[in-house]
Amino acid sequence: MTWLKTGVSWGWLFLVWPLLAWSAEPMLRGTGDLGVIVERGAGRLVIISTSNNGIVQRVDGLGDLSHASVVFSRDQRYAYVFGRDGGLSKVDILRGMLDKRIVQGGNSIGGAISQDGRLVAVANYEPGGLKVFAADTLEPVADVPAAYGDGNLSKVVGIADLPGDRFIYSLFDADQIWVADVHDPPAVKIEKFTGIGRAPYDGLVTPDGRYYLAGLFGEDGIALLDTWQPQAGVQRILPNYGKGEEKLPVYKMPHLRGWAVAGRQVYLPAIGRHEVLVADTLTWKETARIAVRGQPVFVVARPDGRQVWVNFAFPDNGFVQVIDTLAGQIVQTLEPGKAVLHLEFTPRGEAVWISARDDNKVVVYDTASFAKRAELAVESPSGIFFTARAHRIGF
């Protein structure tokens, strides 16, 4: 009888054990439809799925995310989070856990990952410069101070990756653009460009990786560098776009970190003005100005280039406007919520995700019909980043 009972219990275990083992395994999923939303006040990432417009998991313990940005590993599994407190966090978005976190500086606002995916670079306000880390371990491999003048250190802004395992960035205080070749990290090669204009505040790289545009806060115009022909130096485009007109107070710095290139046209926010500037990417001459509701912050093109979506600084930061690039005019005005901070298109552009910080929500819109597809409860959301960025230059 004892043997029989033991046999029954062992038999039951043999039947149940595979089910228990199976249930302990994480659910299998691909990374291509995943993304993250920054919960800035909570120091947390929300992992989301763009296929079902839902929240997958949350990851805590990421420090000060009040101006956080994110890049992804080439396999799309890891998100590298750059925090305002100088923190660099590596988050495993498949397992929904913090893999590693270091504090590498005093104040940083952005970073980039190299073309081959081996290196992660952080742009620092404090101490001022570029720090480079191994993507797998976050071990430091290079430190490039942004030194200028008589021992001064500049804030670094507008960082982006370039082909050839290079990083390009601007020095806000030094009025310079630097290109760092990190192919051999112990021997980083720096190419410096001066005389670019006053106070570069942000930058973008065109989708082909050729042109770097740095917005200038200290004067009208954009600094342009052809990275295929750097010997030609920096060119000024859209000079004096506000010449002879009263300058308006700037309520929020515009952002260029996002593709605003649609076909042969680039769409750029005019600092302190209620306009989007349009230029031809062959001649870099102004082709149009589009009046918008307020001071534009993000001007982002849908992946196919047919639409450009614009959000605004206070007091118009509850609105988003859509420009039809074929017609060259606004075709829709939306009100997603209070304090819209960021927009991110799904990889093929059928939907756009918009964060409304003060309403604690993210709204998903259909880009063809402008109908609301979903609304997610997210605490003080700011940046939204999808894993498709892993395979794009300049993101």
C-alpha positions, 0 to 999 in steps of 0.5 A, spaced: 500 500 500 505 504 501 509 502 495 502 504 491 501 511 494 509 512 493 508 510 485 501 514 485 505 520 487 511 519 483 507 518 477 503 525 478 509 528 479 512 526 472 505 528 469 505 535 472 513 537 472 513 538 465 507 543 466 510 547 471 517 547 468 513 550 462 510 555 466 516 558 469 519 559 462 518 567 460 513 567 454 517 567 447 516 573 443 520 577 438 523 584 439 521 587 433 514 590 435 516 592 442 518 599 445 519 603 451 516 609 454 519 613 460 515 614 466 520 621 468 517 622 475 518 615 477 525 613 474 521 607 470 521 604 463 514 601 461 515 596 456 510 596 451 507 592 445 506 596 438 502 590 435 496 590 441 497 597 443 498 594 450 503 594 456 508 588 457 512 590 464 515 596 468 522 596 470 524 600 476 530 603 479 533 608 473 534 614 477 533 621 474 529 620 467 527 628 467 530 628 460 532 621 458 533 618 452 534 611 449 537 607 444 537 599 442 542 594 441 542 591 434 539 585 436 533 589 439 533 586 446 537 591 450 535 598 451 540 603 453 537 609 458 541 615 458 538 619 465 539 626 467 543 624 473 549 621 469 546 614 469 547 609 464 542 603 464 542 597 460 535 594 461 533 587 458 526 588 455 525 581 454 526 579 461 523 586 463 529 587 468 535 592 469 541 588 467 546 593 469 546 601 471 552 605 472 553 613 474 558 615 469 557 623 469 554 629 473 549 631 468 547 627 461 542 628 456 543 623 451 547 618 447 548 613 441 550 606 439 556 605 434 554 602 427 557 595 429 553 595 436 559 594 440 560 601 443 555 606 447 557 613 447 554 618 452 554 626 451 555 629 458 553 636 460 557 635 466 563 634 466 563 636 459 565 631 454 564 624 451 564 618 454 564 611 451 563 604 454 562 597 452 555 595 450 555 588 453 559 590 460 558 598 460 565 598 462 569 604 460 573 604 454 574 612 452 573 619 455 574 625 451 573 631 454 570 637 451 576 642 452 576 649 449 579 655 450 583 656 456 581 649 460 574 650 459 569 644 458 563 645 454 556 641 454 555 636 449 549 636 445 546 633 439 550 627 439 548 621 433 552 615 430 555 615 424 557 610 419 564 607 420 563 607 428 563 614 429 559 619 433 558 626 431 556 631 436 556 639 438 559 643 443 554 648 446 559 653 449 565 652 444 560 653 438 564 647 435 562 640 432 566 634 433 567 627 430 569 622 434 572 616 430 572 610 436 573 604 431 580 603 436 577 606 442 584 606 446 586 611 440 580 615 439 581 620 433 577 627 433 576 632 428 574 639 430 569 644 426 569 651 429 566 657 426 559 654 426 555 659 429 553 661 436 550 656 441 548 649 437 543 646 442 541 639 438 543 636 432 540 630 427 543 626 422 539 625 415 537 618 414 543 616 409 548 618 415 551 623 410 549 630 413 549 633 420 545 639 422 546 643 428 540 648 430 543 654 433 540 657 439 544 664 439 542 666 432 538 664 426 540 659 421 542 652 421 549 649 421 550 643 416 556 638 415 557 634 409 560 628 413 562 625 406 566 631 404 568 634 411 574 638 408 569 643 405 567 645 412 561 647 415 556 651 411 550 655 414 543 654 411 537 658 412 540 664 415 537 670 418 530 666 417 527 671 422 531 677 420 527 684 421 522 681 425 521 681 433 524 675 436 519 671 441 520 668 448 522 661 447 518 657 452 522 650 450 528 648 446 526 645 439 528 638 438 532 636 432 533 629 434 528 625 430 527 624 422 524 630 419 526 628 412 521 627 407 523 625 400 527 631 398 525 636 403 527 637 411 522 640 416 525 644 421 522 647 427 523 655 427 526 657 434 521 662 438 517 662 432 510 659 430 513 656 423 516 650 420 521 651 416 522 647 409 529 646 405 531 642 399 536 637 401 540 637 395 541 645 395 539 646 402 535 652 400 529 654 403 523 652 399 517 654 404 515 656 411 508 653 414 505 657 419 503 652 425 499 653 432 505 655 436 512 654 437 514 647 434 518 642 439 518 636 435 517 636 427 517 628 425 516 625 419 512 619 418 516 613 415 513 614 408 514 621 408 507 623 406 506 626 413 509 631 418 507 631 425 508 637 430 508 638 437 509 645 441 511 649 447 507 652 452 502 654 452 500 650 446 503 644 448 496 640 448 496 640 441 499 636 435 498 638 428 499 634 422 502 637 415 501 633 409 507 634 405 504 633 398 499 639 399 504 643 404 499 645 409 496 643 415 490 637 414 489 635 422 489 638 429 489 634 435 488 634 442 491 628 445 492 631 452 496 636 457 503 637 456 505 633 449 512 631 450 514 626 444 511 622 438 513 616 435 511 612 429 510 605 429 516 602 424 511 602 418 507 608 420 500 606 420 500 609 427 503 614 432 504 614 439 503 620 443 505 622 450 501 627 454 505 628 461 500 632 465 494 627 463 498 621 465 497 617 459 499 615 452 495 616 446 495 612 440 492 614 433 491 611 426 495 616 421 490 615 416 484 616 419 486 620 425 482 616 429 484 614 436 486 607 437 488 606 444 489 610 450 494 607 456 495 609 463 502 611 464 505 616 470 508 622 467 510 620 460 515 623 456 520 619 451 517 614 447 522 609 443 521 603 439 526 598 437 526 599 430 531 605 432 536 599 432 537 599 425 537 606 423 543 611 423 542 617 427 537 614 432 
